[in-house]
């Protein structure tokens, strides 16, 4: 019962006999305490923001004094208090951050254990990059946002794993980027990322790049994986092609073009500017050593089939990127290489030429030889090939297991139907949109040509009406280019730096990572 209890009926809120009176104990604070009482008309927000006054000292709100103003608060408590950032607990960015290799500097994955305010120092120039936040982690290592003390600006630093496979490929990346930046694009006019510096730090190769924005895949995600307007697809495509013209001139194959490796460049004055990044898998044309390259959705037929490849594989990847920018989803989202190849055949309505299939190493994995009266020669247009792609049932019977297949996202299987029936909102521009989409279909067919010798070059694609903005009136016939003999003289790189090395067996860094 309220007001009663085991204390002889004493009210629980009555002052205990040992407490001094308010006038005696707190008299000197009475005025200050009174000033803290909120007026009846004061709002909640006003009360939270009010600055109190005690002994004539104006104080910030309590929460502010213990967060942003914590150092000043400590100084008020102890005038001899001294603060130094060096004494701050390390905020680790690398995951996992448990020491395992390299005298405790690397984790179990041979990644350098990075933390906020760690200084990556170029001992040759004393240029310093202060680590601020993690941007991403991958097979090769880590990318962190750093403060460049020389330029007083933020940069992106790629910190390579402490392993020979990744170190030597990163050296290749440095050499190719120096060639592109200094020799082929010295004025930064061709949409290729700028390398600012490179250094060795704690047995890790570090490469500093200009700071760019989000990638095109992130842009699509922000758009809820709906396709972009044609004007943006055209603008992005033109810039990527501009970079590819330079790469082809330099005899460089990127080997991993995909939306994630095309980044927005907010520092460039041009609206919707992009740059090509990540030359970590790149090689020189004529000195190709890897067979496991390109991300699966963007992998060319000749790479899938194990056929010698050229810069034409980048044009195939580019075609896949253009289609994805318009559709919002990958064109060939296969769960396996067989799934990717059978999607190509269904959507494009063709297959690689017999000459390629006869010489490719992996043809038997995907195709069945059915014979032809045109043995030794390509079958005339409209007549049967000597090969047909294996059915899903045939692959399952051969491998004695169920074939993993990806999801089909679109109701139509043919390329022209995919593009022309994709929803659009503005009915007033329906006729113009229809013509532009027909131009896009024609553009994609030139990029997604099964025969790498017939696939358009970057320069040929740049003159297509879809890129130039001219009205599309019919199939585009590119101007023939002089036949090129691949030359690998753009950069002096030793592709085989030692017998018994991982390169000796033709392994890419990605393959090496799966075998260790």
RAURBEL-V803325 format. One record per residue. N is the residue number from 1. PSI is psi in whole degrees, 0 to 359 (999 if undefined). D_CENTER is the distance of its C-alpha to the mean C-alpha in Angstrom with 1 decimal. Layout:
N,PSI,D_CENTER
N,PSI,D_CENTER
//
This chain:
1,132,68.7
2,133,67.3
3,356,69.5
4,162,70.9
5,196,69.9
6,20,71.1
7,27,71.8
8,27,75.1
9,7,73.8
10,135,72.0
11,135,69.2
12,337,65.9
13,5,64.8
14,148,67.9
15,130,67.5
16,155,68.4
17,337,71.4
18,349,69.5
19,131,67.1
20,157,68.5
21,156,69.1
22,322,66.5
23,325,68.8
24,314,69.3
25,325,65.8
26,19,63.5
27,320,65.8
28,341,63.9
29,2,60.7
30,314,62.4
31,317,61.7
32,320,58.1
33,321,57.6
34,325,59.3
35,342,56.9
36,348,54.0
37,126,55.5
38,143,53.6
39,153,55.8
40,331,56.2
41,356,54.5
42,137,51.4
43,165,48.1
44,319,45.7
45,321,43.1
46,322,45.8
47,321,46.9
48,328,43.4
49,355,43.0
50,138,46.6
51,121,47.2
52,165,50.1
53,124,52.8
54,123,54.5
55,31,57.2
56,3,56.1
57,122,52.5
58,130,49.8
59,146,47.0
60,167,43.5
61,151,42.7
62,315,42.7
63,319,39.0
64,323,38.0
65,333,40.4
66,2,38.7
67,268,35.0
68,330,34.3
69,24,37.9
70,323,38.2
71,316,39.0
72,324,41.8
73,316,43.1
74,321,43.5
75,325,45.2
76,325,47.7
77,323,48.5
78,101,48.7
79,341,49.1
80,3,48.5
81,134,45.0
82,132,42.5
83,139,38.7
84,134,36.2
85,333,32.4
86,330,33.0
87,353,34.8
88,142,31.9
89,142,30.7
90,130,27.4
91,102,24.5
92,141,22.3
93,331,18.5
94,138,18.0
95,121,18.7
96,159,21.2
97,14,23.0
98,126,26.2
99,141,27.4
100,326,27.9
101,174,27.7
102,49,28.2
103,35,31.2
104,2,29.3
105,337,26.3
106,155,23.9
107,190,23.3
108,339,23.9
109,8,20.6
110,24,21.4
111,139,18.8
112,131,20.4
113,107,21.5
114,147,20.1
115,162,21.8
116,133,22.2
117,9,24.1
118,136,23.9
119,119,24.6
120,114,22.8
121,129,25.6
122,106,26.0
123,338,29.5
124,319,30.3
125,352,29.7
126,18,29.7
127,135,26.5
128,138,25.0
129,115,21.6
130,118,22.2
131,133,19.5
132,316,19.0
133,159,16.2
134,132,13.4
135,330,9.8
136,158,8.4
137,147,10.1
138,192,9.9
139,323,12.5
140,331,12.8
141,227,13.3
142,155,12.0
143,126,10.5
144,150,13.0
145,127,14.2
146,156,17.6
147,120,20.7
148,112,21.9
149,345,25.7
150,319,26.5
151,353,24.9
152,52,25.0
153,162,21.4
154,145,18.1
155,167,15.7
156,126,12.6
157,125,13.9
158,117,12.5
159,109,15.3
160,148,15.9
161,152,17.8
162,65,21.6
163,143,22.1
164,320,23.5
165,312,21.0
166,328,18.0
167,311,20.1
168,324,21.5
169,326,18.3
170,325,16.9
171,320,20.3
172,316,19.6
173,316,16.3
174,314,18.4
175,317,21.2
176,320,19.4
177,324,17.7
178,318,21.2
179,313,22.6
180,313,20.3
181,320,20.5
182,323,24.2
183,316,25.8
184,341,24.1
185,58,22.5
186,336,24.5
187,11,24.6
188,53,20.9
189,358,21.7
190,31,19.4
191,35,15.9
192,134,14.6
193,145,13.0
194,127,15.9
195,127,16.6
196,328,19.1
197,164,20.4
198,150,20.3
199,163,22.5
200,126,23.7
201,117,24.0
202,44,25.7
203,16,25.1
204,133,21.3
205,130,19.9
206,134,17.8
207,124,16.1
208,131,16.0
209,161,13.9
210,150,14.6
211,124,13.0
212,181,10.9
213,208,10.2
214,160,7.9
215,171,5.7
216,332,8.2
217,319,7.6
218,325,8.3
219,317,11.0
220,320,12.5
221,320,12.6
222,334,14.5
223,17,16.7
224,36,17.5
225,31,16.0
226,149,18.7
227,158,18.4
228,161,18.4
229,151,21.6
230,326,22.5
231,328,22.8
232,322,19.1
233,317,18.2
234,317,20.7
235,315,19.5
236,317,15.9
237,318,17.3
238,318,19.7
239,320,17.4
240,318,15.2
241,322,18.5
242,317,19.8
243,322,17.2
244,330,18.0
245,316,21.7
246,317,21.4
247,319,19.5
248,321,22.2
249,325,24.9
250,354,23.7
251,31,23.7
252,130,20.1
253,123,18.2
254,316,14.4
255,359,14.4
256,45,10.8
257,130,10.2
258,165,8.4
259,327,7.2
260,340,3.4
261,18,4.9
262,113,7.3
263,145,7.6
264,144,10.8
265,83,13.4
266,340,15.9
267,345,18.1
268,138,19.0
269,329,22.2
270,135,21.4
271,144,20.4
272,40,17.1
273,143,16.0
274,163,12.7
275,147,11.7
276,132,10.3
277,182,8.5
278,82,8.4
279,27,12.0
280,343,12.3
281,4,13.7
282,158,15.6
283,173,19.4
284,136,22.5
285,134,24.1
286,349,27.3
287,44,26.1
288,134,23.8
289,347,24.2
290,150,21.7
291,338,22.2
292,90,19.3
293,171,16.3
294,138,13.7
295,145,12.0
296,314,15.0
297,338,14.6
298,15,14.2
299,134,16.7
300,158,19.7
301,320,23.3
302,327,24.4
303,318,21.8
304,321,22.7
305,355,26.4
306,42,26.3
307,145,27.5
308,136,27.1
309,161,24.2
310,194,23.6
311,348,21.2
312,336,22.0
313,330,19.4
314,327,16.7
315,324,18.9
316,312,18.8
317,319,15.0
318,318,15.3
319,319,18.0
320,322,16.0
321,314,13.3
322,314,16.3
323,318,18.0
324,323,15.2
325,325,14.9
326,320,18.7
327,336,19.1
328,346,16.3
329,157,15.9
330,147,15.3
331,325,18.4
332,69,18.8
333,60,17.5
334,145,19.8
335,338,20.2
336,171,21.6
337,321,21.9
338,317,25.3
339,318,24.0
340,314,21.5
341,319,24.4
342,332,26.9
343,320,24.7
344,312,24.5
345,317,28.3
346,315,28.9
347,321,26.7
348,344,27.5
349,41,31.1
350,193,31.4
351,168,30.5
352,150,30.1
353,155,33.3
354,323,36.0
355,318,35.8
356,317,32.2
357,327,33.0
358,326,36.1
359,343,34.3
360,147,31.0
361,330,31.0
362,14,29.6
363,318,31.6
364,339,33.8
365,334,31.0
366,337,30.4
367,154,33.5
368,132,37.2
369,118,39.6
370,2,42.3
371,158,44.2
372,147,45.1
373,352,48.0
374,32,45.7
375,132,44.9
376,347,43.6
377,156,42.7
378,140,40.1
379,140,41.5
380,155,42.5
381,133,40.5
382,346,41.4
383,164,42.8
384,154,41.5
385,165,39.3
386,358,40.4
387,149,37.3
388,148,36.1
389,143,33.0
390,146,33.9
391,164,34.3
392,321,32.5
393,321,36.0
394,321,36.5
395,318,33.3
396,320,34.2
397,321,37.7
398,318,36.6
399,354,34.1
400,37,36.4
401,157,33.7
402,134,32.2
403,130,29.3
404,124,26.0
405,143,25.1
406,176,22.3
407,144,23.1
408,120,24.2
409,343,22.9
410,149,25.1
411,340,28.9
412,146,29.2
413,338,28.5
414,145,29.0
415,312,26.5
416,323,29.0
417,322,29.8
418,314,26.2
419,313,25.7
420,336,29.1
421,1,29.7
422,133,26.4
423,144,27.7
424,156,28.1
425,322,29.7
426,98,31.8
427,338,34.8
428,334,36.4
429,23,33.9
430,315,34.2
431,316,35.9
432,317,33.5
433,319,30.5
434,315,32.1
435,318,32.7
436,324,29.1
437,324,27.8
438,322,30.2
439,322,28.8
440,319,25.3
441,314,26.7
442,321,28.4
443,313,25.3
444,324,23.3
445,327,26.2
446,331,26.3
447,322,22.6
448,50,23.0
449,127,26.2
450,325,26.9
451,111,28.8
452,336,26.6
453,339,29.7
454,347,30.0
455,140,26.3
456,147,26.0
457,167,24.8
458,319,22.5
459,321,25.7
460,317,27.4
461,329,24.7
462,337,24.8
463,7,28.4
464,145,28.0
465,329,29.4
466,328,26.2
467,319,24.7
468,341,27.9
469,2,28.9
470,158,32.2
471,135,33.9
472,123,33.2
473,352,36.6
474,177,36.0
475,134,34.1
476,131,32.6
477,105,34.1
478,152,32.1
479,128,34.2
480,143,34.5
481,153,32.9
482,134,34.7
483,136,33.9
484,138,31.7
485,117,32.3
486,129,29.1
487,139,29.6
488,67,27.7
489,3,29.1
490,326,26.3
491,141,25.6
492,99,27.9
493,134,26.0
494,106,27.8
495,345,26.0
496,76,28.5
497,46,29.2
498,134,31.8
499,145,33.5
500,358,32.4
501,164,28.9
502,331,25.9
503,333,25.4
504,327,29.1
505,6,28.4
506,19,25.5
507,137,22.9
508,165,19.2
509,324,17.6
510,317,16.1
511,319,19.7
512,322,21.2
513,330,19.2
514,352,20.8
515,1,24.2
516,999,24.7
//
